[in-house]
């Protein structure tokens, strides 16, 4: 499963998810600063995204949907 193989790779998984849409790239540094790893990203919540500075619900949904899609591969 693609999702399982990337669990421990912060940069690859976070950048991949956040690069899927141009509007999400602004959050990459926040994820890196907080050292969000692949495992955390797979289980991240709306509240945690908000704490990371992702305050727009639409942006949160894009991130969560991207993670779900990657896990479905």
Secondary structure per residue as TSV (DSSP state, phi and psi in degrees):
chain	resnum	aa	ss	phi	psi
A	1	X	-	360.0	130.8
A	2	X	H	-57.1	-44.4
A	3	X	H	-57.4	-47.4
A	4	X	H	-63.2	-37.1
A	5	X	H	-71.9	-16.4
A	6	X	T	-106.2	2.3
A	7	X	T	-50.2	-43.6
A	8	X	T	-90.3	2.9
A	9	X	-	-103.4	90.5
A	10	X	H	-55.1	-57.8
A	11	X	H	-62.4	-48.1
A	12	X	H	-63.0	-50.3
A	13	X	H	-70.1	-48.0
A	14	X	H	-61.9	-46.2
A	15	X	H	-64.9	-40.2
A	16	X	H	-61.0	-50.4
A	17	X	H	-62.5	-47.0
A	18	X	H	-75.9	-17.6
A	19	X	H	-89.2	-5.2
A	20	X	S	-66.6	-23.1
A	21	X	S	-139.8	132.2
A	22	X	G	-54.6	-35.2
A	23	X	G	-68.1	-16.4
A	24	X	G	-91.4	-14.5
A	25	X	G	-62.2	-25.4
A	26	X	G	-62.8	-16.4
A	27	X	G	-95.5	-7.4
A	28	X	H	-55.5	-47.0
A	29	X	H	-62.9	-36.1
A	30	X	H	-62.3	-43.4
A	31	X	H	-65.7	-41.6
A	32	X	H	-67.1	-42.9
A	33	X	H	-60.3	-40.0
A	34	X	T	-87.0	1.3
A	35	X	T	55.3	46.0
A	36	X	-	-71.9	118.0
A	37	X	-	-93.6	174.2
A	38	X	H	-57.9	-42.1
A	39	X	H	-61.6	-44.1
A	40	X	H	-64.3	-41.3
A	41	X	H	-62.7	-35.5
A	42	X	H	-65.6	-21.9
A	43	X	T	-119.9	16.3
A	44	X	-	-69.6	146.5
A	45	X	-	-109.8	169.2
A	46	X	H	-57.5	-43.2
A	47	X	H	-61.4	-44.5
A	48	X	H	-66.1	-37.8
A	49	X	H	-63.0	-41.5
A	50	X	H	-61.5	-41.7
A	51	X	H	-64.6	-25.1
A	52	X	T	-85.1	1.9
A	53	X	T	96.4	2.7
A	54	X	-	-90.1	84.4
A	55	X	-	-89.9	-20.6
A	56	X	-	-79.6	126.2
A	57	X	H	-57.9	-40.4
A	58	X	H	-61.1	-38.5
A	59	X	H	-70.0	-38.9
A	60	X	H	-60.8	-44.9
A	61	X	H	-62.7	-40.7
A	62	X	H	-60.2	-43.7
A	63	X	H	-64.5	-48.6
A	64	X	H	-64.0	-39.8
A	65	X	H	-66.8	-38.7
A	66	X	H	-63.7	-42.0
A	67	X	H	-63.2	-44.4
A	68	X	H	-60.5	-42.8
A	69	X	H	-64.0	-42.0
A	70	X	H	-62.1	-39.2
A	71	X	H	-70.0	-24.1
A	72	X	H	-80.0	-12.9
A	73	X	-	-69.2	360.0
